[in-house]
Amino acid sequence: MTKRIAFQGEPGAYSHQACHEARPDMEALPCNTFEEVIAAVRTGEADLAMLPIENTTYGRVADIHRLLPESGLHIVDEAFVRVRISLLGQPGVTLEDIDMVRAHLVLLPQSANFLKLHGIKGVAAADSAGAARVLAESDATTEGVLASELAAEIYDLNVLASDIEDHGHNTTRFVIMSREPDMSRRGELEMMTTFVFEVRNIPAALYKAMGGFATNGVNMTKLESYMVDGSFTATRFYADIEGHPDDPPVRRALEELDYFTNSLSILGVYPSAEPRHL
C-alpha cells in the first residue's frame, strides 16, 4: 500500500512541493486546514504530516506553534523549500498578454518589482494553487497567477516567467510529523531537538532556565514565546536546539531547564537538514 503524507492547501501549493521534494515516494494528501492535516495522521488516513513552521520573510506561520504541542504528533524530520515564484498563464498566452495576476497575499509584494516593470496588476487570492486551478478552468487570456511550477504542471498551464521574486532568499521551513516519535540517531549531520516549556512564576525564571544551555555549550537556534489560551500571565516557549537528548551536554541542560519550568515537552528529535549548513 502506498504511504501518504498530508499537507494543507490545494495540489500545487508550496506545501505540496515540500511533500514532492522530501517524500517523493509517498502520495500527497491535500487538506483544507492544518487541523485536518493533523487529524489525517492521527486517524491513520495519512502516515505523515507536512506542516510549515516559519518563513525567512514572514516569520512563523500563524497557529502552528499553538497546534503542535496539542497535536499528539512528533517531529521526525524537517524540510526547507525555496519559494520560487512563477507567472503562469493559459496555453498560447504570452507575457505581454497578461494585465492582471492573482496570488496569495504574501506572494504579491514579493514580486512587486516584476509586476510594476510589466504593468501587471496584482489581486489577492485565498490560495495561489487554487487560483491556478480556477484559471485553468476558465478561458481568460489576459489573466495569470503567481504560483509554483508544480502548479503549472498539475493544471496544464504555461510558465510565462520564472523566479520573479524580488529577493532570492525566501525559504519556508517545514516539519514532518508522525504518530510515533523516532529518537534514533540518523542522517549525516547533527541532530536537532524541539521542545516547548512554561517557566515557573519566579524572578528571572527564563534567565535561569536558559543558563544551562550556555554553561553546557548547547546551541539554541530558535526561542519564541506565545501566550497560552489568551492569558497574559501564562507564556509558553518554543525552542530548537542542536543535539540529541542523550548527548551529555543536552541532557544536563534539559535537566536544569526542567527545574525552572512548570511543564516541559519534547516535540521531536530529528536530523538537521542540509540547508542549515549552507
Steps between C-alpha positions, in 0.01 A plus 500: 500500500629847406573716801350847522625836623239767580541872432285812524393660174405411144711279273786712373540699823850552638415253777425248225838581348658431839335156505612437142863585580534349847290184454479433122403137562186595697157606378423861596161551666357857480305630800307822556650598836796422723259334741387265223863416421561402862173304518588308183816368665340431837221294339736311271370654178855626447835378631673836528413869519687780320451824693660841430642652814688813394600710201811712457291797383184478710616326816307223672186357348191606695344238731765232441677548834162477671400184313820296525509436879138382501520303174612170652751473215879502505752677278714242318657716230525853361497633145586834342331622183629795303191698396550551127219705348392444141245688293262251343255550214275313264662301217569731205502815714817713515633719779403810302134386504481501882366811672389345832617216723347330803706357784502444873545831677854417614626439145393834350741728687780252441461555124418871511794611286425252223130586494573873490754457220244320284201712597315208657242548774507258793179375660498300824364146497436261787743246360746519210461137398122542518529809280696288250223241496233768443703653217542160333121452512438840338567642153671817628784614273601822677518354852776303663594362841812504713568148620747212487612317188344192658163676475567567130568130448190387688258744333657497151590868505798664331787655694529850356775614738703324771670613821332840495527563874681819598735322739657158463508399866131426564488152655239316703594248766269203546486232768400144415293338773406142582280317749808340656820676611836394358784557746759312291806681375481535122626710214856612431470832688424576864163442662247766599266495800181705520309555824247730667500613862338736747720667759415513869368830635819603679736795443741455206357154427568518126853630555572214741333244273719603206817496705540126469529518122770767518708326768478166318583644158169405338408718203139621505398592144148619582310629805152646457231587752124503459203529732305198616121516473510878468651546844745783564657312791552152354771509234617197308837485327589306188867409451731323255844387611785317333563156642328185624343462848745216567800726444642575848501882451142495371387268778648727766350813340153343482525383861580855610219637283253255655580638848379848401190398303142400573493284189751375245411292195729379222321530165758318295856387439606502137799539267614851417422579134781597266377859431588586862866449411521689171 
